[in-house]
């Protein structure tokens, strides 16, 4: 087990670690972008002041920007509400911003750079127009990229605010419409619930929040921060799963949303890697040894000390699998060809 | 043990093998490199710095190496890696030592947010710190290099680390980076100064590094309380002149020069306000280093 995974499972054990063990932990946590999360876990169990001064300095440094970051997200969401107020469209916050506004433990020590929202597809043009009036502008000016997002993806090309430079992702679904799995966005919107104390803002239902996080991780092509996403899932499952009624509801919802396979992976790997408590019957489905071999490697911290000879291959195969799951074969071939040609063009001047 | 206690062979073995664990102020960096000019630069400029044992805790893990590929046989380059990841593009092959120094600055300014980090030189005399924030090209490093050869202790020539809990400046004594004409100026001003060979045609022009005085290195764990903030500007042929800088402008200057003010929120605002309150703030033009040193000696004697 890598030091980072050991620390995430049981932060209390860190009190007796040697300087060399701490050194590897800080390196892995930094690579995995989990150092601020680690600081929050240690703070929660009252150990932050007990650990040796040298590694503690890194944890305290990672904590410094936390309040500024939360304030920035709250200000950004306030601006967003103001910009979208004339449309009357309800804003559903996703991921980090939702965890923060809902006060979930998953928000503890979780830094993120973009705000993600979900709106009905029918309202997309109206929302985009209102955002443009509010100062948000599209970022991908290449015609192929625009088409890629607008026709095949579940979100608009990322929008950047012209003065604040903040990035906003506007989603109309949680997986691309071209994907093999087709969860119905109307069901997500219907089940969304108000965020207490924040009129006009909503969040997904607890089961949908977990399914979104699972679909995001297990259909994602980029797994270098896979462990960080797994930590989100672990935190959501521990929080909502404390209520026994949550588990059957989650399972039924996954079936209804055609997301049983991402959920199966989410439950299996949070349980295997982070010891997330999951009811046994939900873990009973037979597992593919191939997927285990791939995910148990790819979900380790992205650091040389946590990789073996097959880790790069595992990440590459999962990259290809994610594309395969997200697009039909013809379109996938076309997309990869465009990306490959563009990479050559970009590389040309630097190659000299 | 200090770097100077190691034979050339022992230093090269550490650098090309398990890494040299070098202490600079509060930080320990594990440096690896198979390159001979890195070993030479460290032996010359970090001679008095402490070497930490392998079983301790290192804050940063850096490596300077040639990037892989055919190019290494034709027109070699050097690359800085932060724990296996290259944050910058490679540079021409003779810029190994400068890229190590820039890389170490980058490590501190992107990670050590327990401090408010100001892009400024800082020196100390009589327990009081003089902070010199200024844009590149203003003569800040030259003035700093001059003062540390006239009785001031070097805390840092680039990164002023302010500790929010104590309000003190924390030393990070490392080689002082000199550019272009300043190299010759310091040679003449302090003939005893130890300088690395000059590397030409870098992004910042010609660059040489100055070895920090041994006393600054030995007192690296002694912080100092800020007493003066002076914005220097070199101008050929002028008499040295201090003029009072309004505190509001000094405040904005520190905010603009800070790498991580945006992360510190209210605590950062209060820290800068306290620092400004405790300091005399000046603008300073000078055309001659000796005259400047005399003027600052007077300033220190008055306070």
Interface residues (C-beta under 8 A of the other chain):
Chain A: X18 X19 X20 X22 X23 X26 X27 X30 X31 X52 X54 X55 X57 X58 X60 X61 X62 X64 X65 X67 X68 X71 X303 X304
Chain B: X26 X28 X55 X56 X57 X58 X59 X61 X83 X84 X85 X111 X112 X113 X114 X260 X262 X263 X264 X265
